Amino acid sequence: MKQKERERQNGGNGRPCVHRLSGRINAPKECIFNYECYHCLYDQWLDNLDSFQEDDHGVDENKDAVFLLVA
């Protein structure tokens, strides 16, 4: 069994997520990818959310958009 599979099954390794440490999120989240964020779907989701908000989309058009995070 690979290390990352073991960490996923064990629910993490006690390392707080970098987004938690930086104050970007308030959720108690642990890093299961040894701070290799390019593997993390949560990191990608946050980046996509930021880029969506930074794009010149009409805020009124998208105010009812719903984002779903599946862990």
Number of C-alpha atoms within 10 A of each C-alpha: 5 6 10 13 12 13 15 13 10 10 12 17 14 10 13 16 20 16 19 15 12 9 9 10 13 10 10 10 16 18 21 25 19 15 14 10 16 10 12 13 13 15 16 13 14 15 12 12 12 11 11 12 13 9 9 8 10 9 10 7 8 11 8 8 7 7 8 7 9 6 5
